[in-house]
Amino acid sequence: MKVRTTLHLGSETVQKLDTEALSRGMSRAQMVVFLTHRLMQRYRKLSSFMGAVRYQKRSDDAEWKRMHVALDQMNHSFLLEMRCFYRFSVSALIAMELDAVLNGQNLTSISNKSNGVIDNYNYNGRLMMVNKLKTSIRWKFFWNIPTNPKNIYAE
């Protein structure tokens, strides 16, 4: 089942996203998933424990557009969790990573333009665990099922 969601991006960013998706043979939704999976690899730099959610920079003369995408439930949840852990709006994350792709910033495990099609299941599964302690709750989220899941239950 697809989850329909809306991104709020500058019209220039939407055009760039559509152009890049077309050059890679992807749909808008596939391109959004591609960008978020690339972005996840910078989790150490971008994650934030506290603070308000940060948004894209406003510009009085920029034209803003609503861009609709339909994502599978796992990738939709992935986007929402990225918003919580990174403390950026999903639209800001997409715009940020698109800019990185267009400026040639490569990541070690994903080649840039030469990679026409990606595996949509780069993060193939989610695991969420909760442990109630005396006065607190501990949550563990896994974006990818660990190779030896028995080890995570031992803690």
Disulfide bonds with the S-S distance in Angstrom:
none
